[in-house]
Amino acid sequence: MQTSEFHELQGFRIWWAWAAIITLNILFCVALVQQVILGKPFGTTPASNLGLTLLEFAALSFLYFLYSIRLKTSIDEKGIHYQFFPFQFKSTTIEWNELSDAYMRTYDSFYEYGGWGIRVGTSKTGKAINTSASCNQGLQLEFKDGQLLLIGTKRPEEINLIIEQQKLAGKIRWGT
């Protein structure tokens, strides 16, 4: 059988979170320019210049944090590898022999898991790792011990082909 590999790198793509933090950064920049550079107090009870500078530094740091979020997923002969940076510094490997089933499915991250990121759902849905509200396809993994993990993807067709190859090779069973 031909060895197939899959690699995907996803960033944090929740538009309203980006809009909120960018708006906050613009507001603090305007406040800094008005108060520190132009010398006019910002608002009726202005913060200190140091306070405004620290707030803008915190907002810029959070913007960088959102930008740094990455879900790296790889699939190869050994198994499935994922890393959700900056929450995981090392990749986690799930070997094929740990799984009782693997398949693609449509999901709703907000209703099934309560949001995006590293999420814990109910006993029926298990854990999920995803980065985007627009991504509603995921690789559902069922472990032999009954645990569940869903890994979001924007390339479900490619993953599905590899999963089918692994099932044909007898590494995991044909599932739901």
Wavefront OBJ file of the C-alpha trace (Angstrom):
o trace
v 0.000 0.000 0.000
v 1.216 3.490 -0.823
v 2.133 5.525 2.237
v 0.017 8.649 2.507
v 0.801 11.546 4.743
v -1.226 14.535 5.754
v -0.075 17.840 7.236
v -2.280 20.780 8.198
v -1.542 23.981 10.068
v -4.513 26.035 11.257
v -4.504 29.403 12.987
v -7.059 30.941 15.317
v -9.804 32.239 13.014
v -12.692 33.450 15.190
v -13.519 36.763 13.511
v -15.325 38.373 16.442
v -12.396 37.698 18.815
v -10.023 39.302 16.320
v -12.406 42.257 15.843
v -12.689 42.808 19.603
v -8.960 42.744 20.331
v -8.090 44.903 17.296
v -10.758 47.439 18.321
v -9.357 47.472 21.849
v -5.843 48.060 20.486
v -7.055 50.943 18.318
v -8.843 52.508 21.304
v -5.726 52.294 23.497
v -3.535 53.669 20.678
v -5.870 56.649 20.253
v -5.833 57.180 24.024
v -2.031 57.026 24.126
v -1.614 59.470 21.251
v -4.162 61.906 22.671
v -2.939 61.807 26.247
v 0.795 61.084 26.037
v 1.775 62.738 22.747
v -0.797 65.544 22.423
v -1.053 66.159 26.167
v -4.877 66.127 26.280
v -6.465 63.809 28.886
v -8.392 60.892 27.414
v -11.875 60.757 28.948
v -13.352 62.460 31.995
v -11.316 60.430 34.493
v -8.162 59.583 32.544
v -5.785 56.818 33.512
v -2.166 57.656 34.140
v 0.221 57.644 31.204
v 1.878 54.563 32.672
v -1.532 52.895 33.108
v -2.466 53.558 29.471
v 0.910 52.282 28.293
v 0.535 49.089 30.336
v -3.016 48.566 29.037
v -1.836 48.913 25.425
v 1.066 46.551 26.119
v -1.399 43.998 27.544
v -3.740 44.407 24.544
v -0.830 44.012 22.093
v 0.359 40.956 24.003
v -3.098 39.395 23.734
v -3.175 40.190 19.999
v 0.166 38.398 19.608
v -1.139 35.494 21.695
v -4.155 35.065 19.357
v -1.823 35.245 16.366
v 0.469 32.557 17.825
v -2.295 29.967 18.311
v -1.715 27.077 15.890
v -3.211 23.621 15.521
v -0.739 21.388 13.738
v -2.125 18.028 12.604
v -0.163 15.280 10.861
v -1.147 11.764 9.878
v 1.292 9.070 8.788
v 1.915 5.326 8.992
v 2.574 5.547 12.732
v -0.639 7.389 13.608
v -2.131 10.811 14.187
v -0.028 13.628 15.613
v -1.315 16.953 16.877
v -0.001 19.993 18.686
v -2.073 22.958 19.853
v 0.533 25.679 20.365
v 1.027 27.568 22.723
v -0.924 25.239 25.024
v 1.127 22.195 24.032
v 4.851 22.545 23.412
v 5.275 18.950 22.246
v 3.272 17.032 19.690
v 0.932 14.306 20.956
v 0.947 11.049 19.005
v -1.987 8.667 18.834
v -0.902 5.371 17.360
v -3.321 3.450 15.164
v -3.422 0.537 17.623
v -4.855 2.837 20.334
v -8.014 3.436 18.273
v -11.132 1.389 17.874
v -12.496 3.724 15.178
v -11.745 6.932 13.290
v -14.018 8.800 10.904
v -14.910 12.256 9.639
v -18.007 13.948 10.978
v -19.801 17.268 10.971
v -19.984 18.965 14.354
v -20.995 22.230 15.981
v -18.209 23.367 18.274
v -20.311 25.882 20.169
v -23.269 23.588 20.905
v -21.369 20.322 21.364
v -18.269 21.630 23.146
v -19.085 25.150 24.309
v -16.599 26.936 22.051
v -13.225 26.655 20.379
v -9.750 25.654 21.478
v -9.113 22.642 23.691
v -12.615 21.761 24.841
v -14.221 19.100 26.976
v -17.744 18.130 26.000
v -20.061 15.559 27.494
v -19.391 11.856 27.851
v -21.129 11.432 24.488
v -18.929 13.970 22.658
v -15.596 13.733 24.520
v -12.826 16.266 23.942
v -12.305 18.525 20.940
v -9.438 20.581 19.575
v -10.258 23.220 16.985
v -9.416 26.769 15.951
v -12.236 28.134 13.854
v -15.953 28.788 13.964
v -16.105 28.234 10.198
v -14.608 24.765 10.528
v -17.415 22.269 11.114
v -15.670 19.077 10.003
v -13.558 16.997 12.310
v -11.719 13.727 12.627
v -13.569 11.791 15.325
v -11.304 9.384 17.155
v -12.715 6.617 19.319
v -10.141 5.066 21.613
v -10.213 1.450 22.723
v -10.745 2.638 26.315
v -13.942 4.486 25.255
v -12.557 8.025 25.246
v -13.376 10.353 22.362
v -11.336 13.099 20.703
v -12.375 15.280 17.792
v -9.726 17.200 15.829
v -11.097 19.982 13.639
v -9.945 20.274 10.035
v -10.533 22.378 6.964
v -9.435 19.496 4.713
v -11.799 16.618 5.554
v -11.615 14.894 2.170
v -7.854 14.383 2.402
v -8.059 13.020 5.939
v -10.933 10.739 4.978
v -8.844 9.137 2.199
v -6.014 8.380 4.632
v -8.408 6.992 7.248
v -9.960 4.713 4.619
v -6.472 3.507 3.634
v -5.697 2.700 7.270
v -8.980 0.802 7.572
v -8.215 -1.183 4.417
v -4.799 -1.987 5.859
v -6.544 -3.327 8.977
v -5.054 -0.763 11.357
v -8.504 0.445 12.462
v -11.942 -1.011 12.018
v -14.686 0.205 9.697
v -16.899 2.399 11.819
v -20.046 4.433 11.888
l 1 2 3 4 5 6 7 8 9 10 11 12 13 14 15 16 17 18 19 20 21 22 23 24 25 26 27 28 29 30 31 32 33 34 35 36 37 38 39 40 41 42 43 44 45 46 47 48 49 50 51 52 53 54 55 56 57 58 59 60 61 62 63 64 65 66 67 68 69 70 71 72 73 74 75 76 77 78 79 80 81 82 83 84 85 86 87 88 89 90 91 92 93 94 95 96 97 98 99 100 101 102 103 104 105 106 107 108 109 110 111 112 113 114 115 116 117 118 119 120 121 122 123 124 125 126 127 128 129 130 131 132 133 134 135 136 137 138 139 140 141 142 143 144 145 146 147 148 149 150 151 152 153 154 155 156 157 158 159 160 161 162 163 164 165 166 167 168 169 170 171 172 173 174 175 176
